[in-house]
């Protein structure tokens, strides 16, 4: 029978369509990955992969083998996970996706503290401000700052509200004036935050009154830290989560404007694939994360 590790390596190559990418995912060298797949093919007596200088693809036999063996590997892993949980052992790999700002500002302390408590858990972090498909991209957990979820294909858990504020640099306000109403924002460059770095509409509410302002006519970006730096440099007004700009506010390099006008509420949410039951390591990390952001460092 083929070694399970060789099968896992083959499945990684089949998913990534690349020996090099699979090696990175598995923390192995490309030659080791190549040897593992070759050993599996020799054991089975069939060619599983077509190799060219540009790409790797499945043969028809490889596609059938991958489709049949992958569910078995998942079941095997689940049995092992269930056995560990029955004995109170928290171990294994967690693949986590998070926005850049959360990853840079908050996750280092959380991951360090979590691993100190659960040293047998390995953590793989992928940071992007793009909304990923956690099922197809094989993440165990995704952190998102967004409007209340509408996605019914995943499981989600609200952690806390994320407060957003309008900010600008003292220099920008001295040059263009401090806005007293949202309608005054038309005199300012409003920096848009958008996944594709295009314009966005800000909806601001004060009691029963609602006003809209168009952002992105001059500047737009898809990362909050970058927008904060642009605002500090006097490039315009930005609408950002408070945790991104709290240091700049303390230093005085940014000032809050239109404090009485509020944008729509954002949530910090934990997203999961459609588990029947959360793996112990994922559940423990989720609890640890929520405790940190609601008690140790509230957003």
Number of C-alpha atoms within 10 A of each C-alpha: 6 12 11 11 12 19 21 18 24 25 21 19 25 20 16 16 17 18 24 17 16 23 20 13 14 15 10 14 13 17 11 13 23 18 13 19 23 18 16 22 19 13 12 12 9 13 16 24 21 12 14 8 5 6 10 16 18 19 15 13 13 20 14 12 15 19 12 11 14 14 11 11 15 11 12 12 13 13 12 12 18 15 12 15 15 10 8 10 16 19 18 17 13 18 17 21 28 23 19 18 19 19 20 13 12 17 17 12 13 19 18 12 15 17 14 11 12 16 13 14 18 14 14 12 16 14 16 16 18 16 15 15 13 19 14 9 11 13 20 22 24 23 22 23 20 14 14 14 17 8 9 8 10 15 16 20 15 14 18 16 18 19 17 19 20 21 27 27 26 19 17 20 19 10 10 14 14 17 16 12 12 18 11 13 21 12 11 20 21 29 28 29 24 18 13 10 15 17 19 17 13 18 15 17 16 13 8 5 8 13 14 14 15 16 26 19 13 14 18 22 19 17 19 22 16 14 25 25 17 19 27 25 16 19 21 27 29 30 24 21 19 17 19 18 27 14 12 17 17 10 10 13 19 28 21 19 21 17 11 12 18 18 18 12 12 18 18 22 22 20 23 21 19 15 10 7 7 15 18 19 21 21 14 14 19 19 11 16 21 20 15 18 16 13 9 10 10 13 18
